[in-house]
Structures are given as C-alpha cells and as structure tokens.
Amino acid sequence: MSITKTRSWKPFTFEPLDGLPETVQFPRTSHFGICWIKAGAGHACLDAARFPVSAHQLLFTTPYQYFRLECEEPFQLERLLFHANFLCVETFHAETGCSGPLFNDPYHLPVVSLNRAAQAETSWFFKRLHDESRHQALGVQEALLAYTRLLLIHAARWKGVTETQSPADRQFRHPVLAPLKELIESNYRAWHTPAEYAAALHMTAKSLGRCVREELGKTLTELIRQRILTHAKWELLHTLKPVKQVAAELGFRDELYFSRLFKKNIGLSPTAFRQYETEIRGGSNLSISSSATSIPDSHQTPDNRK
C-alpha cells in the first residue's frame, strides 16, 4: 500500500454513507475512525477479524487497519475520521482513561451498542460535528476537537468503562480468555505461536483457537500478532530506536522477517511508517514519553495511573 500526503489530506473528515453496496472495502487510512451504524446489518472485517454488526452501534477503527463491511441489510452510516495530529489517542487516554478500551483493546470487539438515550446523544454529537465541519466558522478546530473528545468519553461510558471498571473487567464468554490475556500480556515479546499459549493453559492449540474465534472473530495467531504490532507501532512512533532494536525487543532475531511481517499487516515498512507519521505530526509524536506503556492500560484512570 502506498500512502502519500497530498493537499487534500485533512486531520478530520466527516462522511455520511448511504446505500452502500453488498460489500464495501474501505481504503486503508492513517486516521482513526468512528462509524455510527444508523441502520442495516451484516459483518465487519477488521484485519483478520470478522464479527456481526447492526443498527444502533458505534464501530471503532485504527490507523492502517484493513476494513470491510459485508451487507446483509442495507447499511446507513456516518463515519468520522481523525488523525493523531487532530487528537492524539495515547495522550487523550492518559488524560481520561477512555480511548484505550475503544481503539486499542485486542481482547474485546471495538463495538459499542447504543440504547435509546445513547442513540439520541450520538445523533446530537454527529449533528454538531457535521455542522461545524460544513460551516467552517470561527474556532471550528477547537469545536470539532471538543465534540470528538466528548463523544469518545460518552462512548467509553456506554461500553461500561468507569473509574474502577473497564471492559477488560467483564466476564468473557469463554473463561479461558482471561488467563490467556494475562499470558499474552506477559509473554508476547517471546511467545509468538498459539502452541506456546495452549501448552501453558493445558489445552490443544485447536481448542484454544476455537475459543478465541468464537469470542473475538479472529484467530489466536492474529490476536498475538495484533499485540506485537501494537507494541511495534508505539516504539516506532514514540522512540528513536533502530528497527533492528525494536525487532529484537519483540523476540525477532531476523530484522528483515520482522519488517516483512510489519509491512504485510500495516501496509508500510517500519521505516516508511515512522517517516510518514513523523512528517505528518511534525515530530510531535517523539515528545510522548517512551516509558509509557505500548498499549494503553484500560485499567488506568486519572486517579490510579502512576
């Protein structure tokens, strides 16, 4: 995939989408996305994950993610796209504790179901965002940023995030997913295969993989890879470590193999990814402390983070 920065590149865009075809493949983008599914039903495919989606849901996508919608009932949706230059998810998570569960939680689906009250609030937020982006009045960037931040805070609340509880605290449908999550978080730098986790849980890789597939709509291999790549992207964005060092810290002795894996999943080589994002952000990405966790800890809140 080739991504180029052009005059049409914008840090924030608003897209109403109606009458989508049976299957729509969205182009990969360097933006975060919030899709409000107003009507319709089908499946969302994010990278290797495939799971059902329907009306009255919010769907969250991350930069460089493969995103396809498969329609069973005609979709009507509105989509917000914003770059980290507009709103840095990592910094916002540190301030509010909400963005991690929405965008960077590989152990739960990136979907929020809306009750009637939440539907009304979502409609209000999207109308404000649409009006601001269309009219381009005084202070439009500040208004767009404020409404987007508030929408994310409310979405996190609707997903069940509080100062003492996150989606990660809720019970998985398959109880084995909780210890699996702990194992991945402790060992993803060294254990790269499903067999290693299955052995630690005294299961076969096939049985464990079936549980992951039923819960998350993706394979165990993809879950492990997603965790590795989240860490890799953080290190490439927020440190000046050589690619070889990033690869080695993640358990890859062969830098070229790591680079091929990264490019296959992200669409850019590690070096191109770092150069492109640093250029767009004007170097601001390197101002975030490299000691921060590579994936925002959804248990951290403004009161309990260190």
QUINORDA-V256274 format. One line per field, one symbol per residue. burial: + if it has 9 or more other ideal C-beta (glycine too) atoms within 8 Angstrom, else -. Layout:
burial: ???
This chain:
burial: --+--------+++--+--+-------+++++++++++++-++++++-+-+-++--+++++++++-+++++---++++++++++++++++-+++-+++++++++++---+++-+---++-++--++-+++-++------+--+++-+++++++++++++++----+++---+---+++-++-++--++--+--+-+++--+---+-+++-+++-++-+++++++++++++++++++++--+-+--+++++++--+--++-+++-++-+-+--++-+++-++---++-+---+--++-+-++---+-
